[in-house]
């Protein structure tokens, strides 16, 4: 794969797959970052589509230019020596946080759909993620690119059915138990993009480094960003029509799937697990790849398992709470990275 290079379509799949679990797979993220603001949340979702395309392309262009192996090269090129240590810490914290949230999301899914212990669900996701990451970046890209098409078809189908059954009502938002650290729709939109790019740069950079050519990088960033934005908007519209039933749920999109037919809810729960899995894999890979630079394989196994074990313990805090408070906090830290990426583009550092 590394000799032949990665195509633009596969890069787009990797982009979507890396973000999907923390971005919109459960619906909880869209509920809090967009639906809660009513019609203004739609403007926020449209803005994020443009930003996802822009920052996806820039991040992978840097990875292609440097043939990056981890996020260190990307942030070093974007911000220089003083910037790199700060962003390195923020990205590592973000990756660990994303892994934690994905385990918590799996636990919430197990509890809501099957009435099974949330801790058991988190543990199973942790084990699957560890086994995949031990295969290296090739295994990560392969796993993500297989899952994403099923995700997009599922989201499209569920959202369209929900829109037919319950047309969207954009006149008002919903009352949540606190907005975390999001003050208004514009802040929420920027934080949404920020925490997702901060988390995914560790995979997007190396993915850009494996691209066949610059055109593949551009295609992958644009198609991936557009896919993320379109899926977010569809879920936003669907949740806007069902917010009375879904506003209090940990995994609202699962309720929408069940509204089509019981079997649809059961099937989507499996797709949702796959979506969460792709983001968990990307997060654990990025976290461990940074620590393992120049280390031997035996040490790597211990780091990968140790990181997953730590994330499992934190995941017991609960999914909706992590989305409400941890994601926005990561987003504020990620704004520094977004500014640096814009500066790379402005100064022409992508030749």
N, C-alpha and C positions, 0 to 999 in steps of 0.2 A: 504493500500500500504506500509506503513512504517513498519508494522509487517512482511509482507511477503518479503519485500525487492524488489529492482529494478534489473531486469535482465541486462546482458551485452548488448544485442541488444537495449533495451530501453535506456540504458546509452549512447550508440553510437548515437542514434537518438537525445537525448538531447544535446550531444556535437555538432553534426552537426547543429541542430536547433538553438543553442545559437550563433554560429559563422556565420551562413549563411548570415544573413541580412547585417552584417558589413563586411563580407568576400568576397562574390562574387555574391550575388543574382542579383544585377543590372548590373554587368559587368564593372562598372566604376572603381571598386577597382582593378580588374585584369588588366584593361587597363592601369592604372597608375603605379601599382607596378610591372607588368611583361611585358605586350605587348610593352610598351614604350621602353624596352631595347632590343627588337628583340630576336635573338637566345639565348642571355645570360639570358633573362627573363625565358626561359624554364628551364635552370639550377636552377634558383631561385625557380621556382614552384616545381621542384623535391626535392630541399632541404627543402622547407616548409612542404612537405608531411612527411618526416622523423621527422622533429621537432614537427609537430602537434601530431604525434603518441607518441613521447617521453614525451613531456610536458603534454599531456592529461593524460597519464598513471600516471605520477608522482603526478600531482595535485590531481587526484582522489584517489590515494593510500594514500596520506596524509589525505584527507577527510574521507576515510574509517578507517584509523588507529585511528583518533581522534573522529569519528562520528560527524563530523563538522556540525554546523548549519549555519555558514556564512563564509565569506572569512577571518575573523579575526583569527580563529584558524589555518587556512592554512598558512597565512603569519607569524603568531607568531611562528609556528613550523619551518618554513623555515629560518627565519632570526633572531629570537630573539627579545628582548625588544626594542632595539634602532631602529631596522629595521621596526618594526611593524607600528608605527605612520606614517612614511614617505610613506610606501606602502599603508597604509589605505587611505591616502589622494589621492594618485595617482589612486587607484582603484575606489574611489568614483567619481573623476573627469572623469575617463574613462567611467564609467557606465553612467554618465550624458551625456557625449559626444556621446556615442553610441545611447542613447535614442534620443538625438537631431538629429543625422544623420539619424536615421530611420524615424523620422517624416519628415525631409527634403527630404529623398528619396521617401516617399509616395507622398509628394507634387510634386516632379519632375515627378513621374509616372502619376499623375492626369493631369498635364499640358501637358506632351508629348503625352499620349495615348488618352485622352478625351478632351483636351482643357479646362479643369476645373481649377479653381483657385487653385494654389499650397497651399495656406494657408488653404483652406477648406480640402484638402487631409490630411495635417498635423494634423489638428484638429480632423478629424475622427479617424486617427490612434491613437492619444493620448487618445481619449475616449475609444476605444476598449481595449487598453493596460491597462488602469486603471481598467476597469471592470474585466479583467482576473486576475490581480495581487491581487485584493481584495479577490480572492478565495484561496490564499496561494500557497505554493510550489506544492502541489498535483495538483492543477489546472494548474500550469505552465508546469509541466512535461507532463501531459495528453495532453494539447494543442500542445506542441512541438512535441511529439511522433506521433501524428496524421498527422501533416502537412509534416514532413520530407520525408516520402516515395514519396509523390506526387512531392516534390521538386526534388528529385534525378531522377525520371523518366522524368520530364520535362527538366531538364538540359541536360540529356543524349540525349533525342530526338532532342532538338533544336540544340545542338552542332553537332551531327552526320549529320543532314540535312544541316547545314551551311557548314560543312567540305566537303560534297559531292558537294554542289553548288559552293563553293569558297574555293579551297584547300589553306592551310596555306602558307604564305610567311614569312619565318623566317630570311630573309637576312637583314632586317633593322627594326628599331623601328619606332615610330611615334613622330612627333613634338607636344609637349604639351605646353600650355602657362605656362611654369615653371614646375619644378619637385617637388615643395614644398621643403621638407627637405630630399629628397632621392638623394644621390650622385651617386650610382652605383647599379648594379643588386644585389650584395651580401648584401649591406646595406638595400636595399628595401625588400629583402626576409626576413631578420632578423626582420626588423621593422614590416612587415606584420604579422609574427607569434607573435611578442611581443605584438602588440596592441590587437590582438584577444584573446590571453591568458589572458592578463591583464583584459580585459572586461569580459571574461567568467569564471574566477576563482570563482566569487561569486555564480555561479550556479554549476560548476563542483565540487567544494569542497563539498557542501551539497549533490549533487547527488552521489558522492562517499560514503558519509556517509550513504546513504540509500541502497547501493548495497547489494546483497544477500551474496556475498563472495568476496575474493580477485581475484578469477578467473574472475568474472563478471567485476570487475574494469579493469583488464588487457584487457579483450576482448573489453569492451566499449571504452577504450582509443585507442587501436590499430585500431579497425574497424572505429571508429569515425574520427580519424586522417587520415586514408587511404581514407575514403570517401571524406573528405574535400580536400585532395590533388588531388584525381582523378578528382573531379568536377572542381577544379581550373585549372588543366592542360587541360581538355577538353574545357573549356571556353577560355583559352589562345589560343589554336590552332584555335578555331572558330573565335575569334576576329582578329587573325593574318591574316586571309584571307579576312576580311571585314573592315579592319581598315580605308580604304579610306572613307567608308560610315558611320562608327560608331565612329570614333575618336573624333568627335566634339559633340556627343550626351551625355546628362546627364544619360540616361539609355540605353546603347548600346545593351544589350541582348534583350531588347524589340524589337528593330529594326530587330535583327536576327530572332526572332520568327515571326514577321510580314512578313519577306521575304519568309517564308514557305507558308503561306496563311494568309489572313486578320483575319480569325477566330482563327488561331493559336496565333496571336499577342494578340487578345482579351482574349483568354483563359489564356495565360501566364501572362498577366497583373494581373489576379486574383490570380494565383499561386504566383506571385511575391509579391503581397500584403500579402499573407499568410507567405511567407518567411521573409519579413521585420517585420511582426507582431511577429514571434517567437523570433527574436533578441530583439525587443523592449520590449517584455514581460520579457525576461531574464534580460535585463538591468535595467528596473524599479523595478523588484523584488529584485535584488541584492542591488540596491541603497537603497530601502526602508527598506529591512530586516536589513541592517546595522544600520540605524538610529533608527529603532523601537525596538531594543533589550531591553526587559523589559518594554516597554511602553504599554499603553492601546490601544484598538482598535479604539476609537474615534480619538485619536491623530494620529494613523496610517492612517486613511482615509484622514486626512488633509495633511499629509506628501506626500502621494501617489499622490493626486490631485495637490498639490503645485509643486512637482517635474515635473510632466507632463506639467503643465502650463508654468513653466520656460523653459523647453526644447522646447516647441512650439515656444516661442518668439525667442530663439536662432536659431531655424531651419529656420527662414525666411532669414538667411544669404545665403542659397543656398546649394545644395547637393555636386556638384563637388568641390567647394571651401573647404568644410569641409573635404572631402576625401583627397584632396591634402595637406592640412596644418594640420588639427587637428589629423588625424590618425597617420601620421609620428611622430608628437610631443608626442602623447600617447605612440607610439612604443619606443621612446627613454627612456621614464620613465619606461616602462615595461621591458626593458633589465635588470634592477636591479632585478626584480622578477625572470626572467629566470635564472640569475646567482645563485640566492638563491635556486631555485629548483634543479639546477644541483648539488649544494653543498649538499643538502639533500640526493641526490642519492649517491654522492661520500662518504659521511661520514656514510652511512648506517642507516639513520634515518627513515626508513620505515618499521621497524619490527612490 
